[in-house]
Amino acid sequence: MDATDQWAVLFNSEVKKCGEVLQCHHCHSVCHKYGNQGHCHFLFPHEVVDVSHFDAQTNFVMLMCWDANVNYFNPYILVFCCHNHNIKCILSGKGVKAAMFYISDYITKMDVKTYEVLSLLS
């Protein structure tokens, strides 16, 4: 086995180890905030999809998902940064708006949520 093959085997082993520790979702109380009783706020479990594809009828990109409780991830970001992350393809205005609210709430950690502030301004 040459050096490239050895690297690939080691890298795939690291993806598996990091993925099992960092990318597996387990529901906690935060998953059911804001009236999300009975279903996870983060939309787990995901639909299992064998192959990534584009659905022209819904204009939606379905990413490959072999485990319903694993975040969508990039193996290189996972191994080299060693942190959890979630990759999503956001094509709709609604999806972009939801992501914007989530990110702004996450990075500012305000007591008042972004959507509450914006509703006060209107």
Salt bridges, closest charged atoms under 4 A:
GLU14 OE2 - LYS17 NZ 2.93
GLU20 OE2 - LYS16 NZ 2.41
